[in-house]
């Protein structure tokens, strides 16, 4: 078994023989976790040929997790955010030799603090299908939600990492398309494609010219940044809406706040029809 002889500078651990005990496994991993700033050693890589890293999931390794370190400071300490699968087409080198990844396994902590050892796609599909037995049942739940952000928060609490999935499947996809594609095998559309489809529909015809301009800009915001821009009225305070008037003046173009919110709700319904 090669473990990188020098414990001080070892950045690579190769596991090519059976691990006989948890103690032996801890000793091997311990070599890699020793930081040595003089040698620029702040991380290490494990190449596992015998599935020895499954011992990470054994409670005897380190007990149940108490707190998960979040280097970005964005998580809640347990969500595992930021620990998704590696980006595609990334180059790997071992001792300056170009190597190719044949298979890859992802491990990250879910919202309950337990280690998840399946791919993000598989975990997402399995979790969604527990709650929604069919595409129709998901669509009903999605369309009836007052705010889509509520559903997205629910999914995040279940350990579904939508941002990481978007990195893997397609950054320009709406969470709606990610879910429908991964769980129900629906061909996905990008946010831009959905926005353009709505612009070509006759939905705008019921509104005046200035109101149509507002709706068009809302769709552009959605295409660039996502659904949160449609569901938050504070978007009316930023460019390009600030050039159209104050938020109060803008909602008056629709006949008042309630009518504005109804127009946005209708815009969402147009966006998320699967007849596109």
Buried (B, 14 or more C-beta within 10 A) or exposed (E): BEBBEEBEBBBBBBBEEEBEEEEBBBEBBEBBEEEBEEEEBEEBEBEBEEEBBEBBEEEEEEEEEEEBEBEEEEBEBBBBBBBBBEEEEEEEEEEEEEEEEEEEEBBBBBBEBEBBBBBBBEBBBEBBEEEBEEBEEBBEEBEEBEBBBEBBEEBBEBBBBBBBBBBBBBEBBBBBBBBBBBBBEBEBBBBBBBBBBBBEEEBBEEBEEBBBBBBBBBBBBBBEEBBBBBBEBEBBEEEEBEEBBEBEEBBBBBBEEEBBBEBBBBBBEBBBEEEE
